[in-house]
Amino acid sequence: MKGKWLFMKELSDKSPKELVLMRKKMKSELYSFKMKNSIRGLKKTSEIGDTRKKIARVNTVLKSKITEKYDNNMK
């Protein structure tokens, strides 16, 4: 659990542009894990779930940053 909080703190310090790049990298990594798993080449299958959770966390922080920035203009 300690790692999750450190990861979230690290994400909150990044800019939206950095978060988008990070998400893109993680999605390609996830695709790679899925392809390896389909040919039974992935030893640690838990990496797929961990990567999906990290992508979801990045999306959450990114959405909050975008909402925070543009929320005043939407009202």
Residue, then its C-alpha position, 0 to 999 in steps of 0.5 A: m500500500k505504501g507504494k500506491w500513495l507514493f505513486m499518487k503523490e508523484l502523479s499529483d506533482k506532474s503536469p497534464k502533458e506529462l500525465v498524458l505521455m505517461r498514460k500513453k507509455m503505460k498503454s503500450e506497455l499493457y498491450s505488450f503484456k497482453m501479447k506476451n500473455s496470449i502466447r504464454g510468454l508472460k511469467k508474472t501475469s499480475e503485471i497486467g492488472d497492476t498496469r491497468k490500475k496505474i492507468a486508472r490512477v493516471n486518468t483520475v489525476l488527469k481528470s481532476k487537474i483538467t476539471e480544476k483548471y477549466d471548472n471556473n470557465m464551465k459555470 
